[in-house]
Amino acid sequence: MGFIFINTLRFSILYLLLYVLDSFFKNNEALYSYRYYTKIALGSTLLIFYLFKTKQKNIFKKRLIIYALSLFIIGDVFFITGNSGKMTHFVFAAFLFIGAKICYSIRFLNSKDFKISKLVPFLLFGFAYMTIITNLVYNNLGYYFFPFLMYLFVVLLLMQFAYLRKGEVNELSFWLVIFGVFFSMIADSINILKIFYDPLIAYNKITVMFFYCLSQYMIILGVLQENRPINNNKKLKVNR
């Protein structure tokens, strides 16, 4: 099986096939229980791919990705049982996802100084995002208000640290991760709205899993590209 994971194209095909199979099981009530296998397979293959491809020498950073993917895999299992009507399992899955996103956030954190002005676009986006989502679901949150706020805070924290990587890593790595995190926000938003606002919103039986799988795939690809040199092309001045 190693020959699959050392090649990005072969792994991508495998990952896509697993996603299609998982979506098929998700939308077929008689086969829904098979999602335990496909969901675990999706997360596990991504973890194995990362372990095969990573050249990260910093053990702490490497472990953070392993911890994040492992927490997502376990959280996925509880998320599936939550879809069977066990709301407490949804909450437990949410806390596992929070832990995974914190691992990602720490992994993307850099020690270099940055200008506060650099954060202004992100802060405006974050404020608008929280306001819109909260207004839509507030009346239905009940006892889940504080877990909801905690989850949103971690979602925006992850986006912030991904955003602050700009200029500190090469452009390919930056854009893969930033789009991955953005797609993760879309998946989270649809899922929150499905639970607390409208169970039929945004074709969620298809879109949540699509954006979730795409986000994880792009984040890991972005992390794997991080060690490439930063391209600082500067125009040479020609004296005439």
N, C-alpha and C positions, 0 to 999 in steps of 0.2 A: 504493500500500500504506500510505501514511502515515495515511490515515483510520482504519485499524484500530488503529494504535498510539497515537493520541491519545485514544482512547476505551477506558476500562478494561473495560467490558462486552464490547465487540467483541474486544479482545485476549484476555480471559478465555475466550471461546468458542473462539477460535483455539487457545489454549494447551491447552484441554481436548480438542479434536479431535486435536491432535498427540499428546497423552498417550495417548488411546485407540488411535490408530494405532500408536504405539510399542509399547504393551502387546500389541496384536494380532501384530505382527511378532516380539516377544519370545517369545510362546507358540506360534509356528508355525515349526518348524525349517526348513522349506523357504524361508521368507521372512526368516529371522533376519538375513541380511546387510544388509537394508534398514534395520536399526536405525541404521546409521551416519548415514543421512540424517535420520531422525526425531529421534535423540538430539541431533545437531548443531542441528537446527531448533528443538528445544525450548529449548536454551540460548541460541541466537542471537536468537530472537524475544523472549525475556525481556530480553536485553541491549539490543535495539533499543527495546523498550517503555520500559525505564529511561531511555535516552538521550532519547527523545521527551518523557517526562513529568517528568523531574527538573528542579527549580528550585534545585538545590544550587549555591551560589556559591563554596563552598570547593573549589577544583580538586583538592586532595590527597584529600579525602573522596570526591569524584566518581570519581577515578581508582582508588581502592581497590575500589569496587564493580565498575568495569570490569575490573580485574585479576582480582578474585575470580570473576566470571562467565566470563571468558576461560579461567582455569585449570580451572574446572569443565567447560567444553566440551571442552578438550583431554583432561582426565582421563577424561571419559566415553568417548572414543574408545578409550583404552587399556583401560578397564574392559570394553568389549565384547570386545576381543581376549583379555582375561584370561578371559572366560567360555568361550573356546574351548580352555582348558587351559593357557594361558601364564601361569604364576604370577608370573613376573617383571613381566609387564605389569600385574597386579593391584597389585604393590608400587609400580610407577612411578605408577600411577593414584592410589594412596593418598597418595604424596608430593605430587602435584599438588593433591589435595583438601586436604591439610594446608596447602599454600601459600594456597589459596583461603580456608580457614577462618581463617588468620592475618590475611589481608586484611580479612575481615569483623570479626575481633576488634579490630583496630586502628581500623577505622571506627566501632565501637561504643564505643570507649574515650572516657571523658570526663575532663576535667582537674579536676573538682570533688572535694573530699574526701568520704569516706563513712565511716560507723561500721563498725568490725570486726564488731559485733553483727549488722549487716545481712547479713553473709555466712554467719552460722551455719547457717541453713536450707539454703543452697546447698552448704556444705561437707559437711553430713551427707548430703545427697542424692548429692553427688559421690563420697563415700567408699563409700556403699552400692552405687552404680552400678558403680564400678571393681571392688569386691570380688566382686560377683555375676558380672559378665562375665568377669573374670580366672579365677575358679574354674571356670567352665564350659569355657573354651578352653585353659587353661594346658598341659595334657598334650599338646596337638596343635600348639602354636605353634612349637616347635623354634627354627630360626634367625630366625623372624619375631617373637620375643619383644620385642625393643627397638623395631622399627617399630610393633608393636602398642601398646606403652606410649606411644610418641610420639603416635600417632594419638589414643589415648584422652585424653591430656593436652590436646591441642589442641581436641578436642571439648568438654571441660569448660571450657577457657579461654574458648571462644566463648560457652558458656552463661553463664559468670560475667559477662562484659562485657555480654551482652544483659540479664542480670538487674540489673546495676548501673545500667542506663538508667532504672530506675523513679524517677519524680519529676523526672528531667532532661528528659524528652520528654513529649509528650501521651500520654494513656492508649491511644488507638487505635494509635499507632505502637508503643508499648511491647508491647502484647499481641499484635499481629500478628507482631512480631519474635520475642518469647519463645516463642510457639506454633510459629513457623517453625523456630526453632532446636531446640525440643523434638522436632518431627516429624523433623528431620534426625538427631537422636540415635537415634530409633526406627529409621530407615532404616539408619543405620550399625550399630546393634546387630544387627539381623536379618542384615545382610550379613556381619558378623564371625562370627556364629553359623552362618551357612550355610557359610562357608569352613572354619571350624575346629571345628565341633561337630556339626551335622546338616544335610546338603545339602537336606533337605526341610522344614526348620523354617518355621513361620509362613506357609505359602503364599508363600514369598519371591519367586516369579516374578511375583507381583502386588503384594505389599505393599511391597517395597523401592522399586520405581519410583513407586508411589502416594505414599508418604511423602516420597520425595526430591523429586518434582515439586511436591507441596503445600508443602513447606518452602521451596523456592526462591521460589515464587510469593508466599508470605506474607511472607518476609523482604524481598523487593523492594517489595511493597506497603507494608510497615511503614516502610521507609526513605523512600519517597515521601511518606508522611504525616508525617514527622518535623518538617517546618517549620511545621506548624500550631501555633497558640498552645496553651500548656499551660492546661488548664481548672482553675483553682483556685477553685472555688465556695466561698465562705465565707458562713456564715449570719450575717445581720445581727441584732444584738441590738436588741430593741425595748424602749425604756423606757416603763414604764407608770406 
